[in-house]
Amino acid sequence: MDRKMANRKLIRLSQLKSKLAAENLEDIDWVTFGVIVKKITPQSANNGRTFSIWRLNDLRDLNQCVSLIDDLFGDVHKEHWKTDQGTV
């Protein structure tokens, strides 16, 4: 993990919103970690594609969650939709 994190900045998921407002994160090599705390049953979009919604949290501030929606369409959805709650 030390090798993978070398020269990268860890931004806690609960700090992401404030960091996005204060810094240009496009110029920084950064990483965040999240735990799936809630999964919504897979749904169909208007275009017929199936997607999932995951709520992620860093377990530091349970009121600060990030929802993943668009990233779970298509092939990503097919590969990961069965991922269990509690997975990091």
C-alpha positions in Angstrom: 0.0 0.0 0.0 2.9 2.4 0.7 4.2 1.9 -2.8 0.7 2.5 -4.3 0.2 5.7 -2.2 3.7 7.1 -2.9 3.3 10.7 -4.2 -0.4 10.6 -3.8 -2.6 12.6 -1.5 -5.2 10.9 0.7 -8.5 12.8 0.8 -11.1 11.4 3.2 -14.4 10.8 1.6 -16.0 13.0 4.3 -13.7 15.9 3.2 -14.2 15.5 -0.5 -16.9 18.2 -0.9 -14.9 20.9 1.0 -11.7 19.9 -0.9 -13.4 20.2 -4.2 -14.6 23.7 -3.3 -11.2 24.8 -2.1 -8.7 23.1 -4.4 -8.2 22.2 -8.0 -8.0 18.4 -7.6 -7.4 17.9 -11.3 -3.8 19.0 -10.7 -3.3 16.6 -7.8 -2.8 12.8 -7.8 -5.2 11.9 -5.0 -7.0 8.9 -3.6 -10.0 8.3 -1.5 -11.5 5.2 0.1 -15.1 4.4 0.8 -17.2 1.6 2.3 -20.5 0.7 0.6 -23.0 1.5 3.4 -26.1 1.2 1.3 -27.1 -0.2 -2.1 -30.3 0.5 -3.9 -31.9 -2.3 -5.9 -30.7 -2.2 -9.5 -33.0 0.0 -11.6 -33.6 0.7 -15.3 -33.0 4.1 -16.8 -35.3 5.6 -19.4 -33.0 4.3 -22.1 -33.4 0.7 -20.8 -29.9 0.4 -19.3 -29.7 -1.1 -15.9 -27.8 0.8 -13.2 -27.1 0.7 -9.4 -26.8 3.4 -6.8 -24.3 2.9 -4.0 -23.9 5.2 -1.0 -20.2 5.3 0.2 -18.9 6.6 3.5 -15.4 6.7 5.1 -16.8 5.7 8.5 -15.4 8.9 10.0 -18.6 11.0 9.6 -21.7 8.9 8.9 -23.6 12.0 7.8 -21.2 12.6 4.9 -22.0 10.1 2.1 -21.2 10.0 -1.6 -23.6 8.4 -4.0 -22.2 6.6 -7.1 -24.7 6.4 -10.0 -23.3 7.1 -13.4 -20.2 5.1 -12.7 -22.3 1.9 -12.3 -23.8 1.7 -15.8 -23.0 -0.7 -18.5 -20.1 -3.1 -18.2 -19.1 -1.8 -14.8 -22.7 -2.5 -13.5 -22.6 -6.0 -15.0 -19.3 -6.7 -13.3 -19.9 -5.1 -9.8 -23.7 -5.0 -9.1 -23.4 -8.0 -6.7 -20.8 -6.3 -4.6 -21.8 -6.6 -0.9 -22.6 -3.8 1.5 -19.6 -3.3 3.8 -17.1 -3.8 0.9 -14.3 -1.2 0.8 
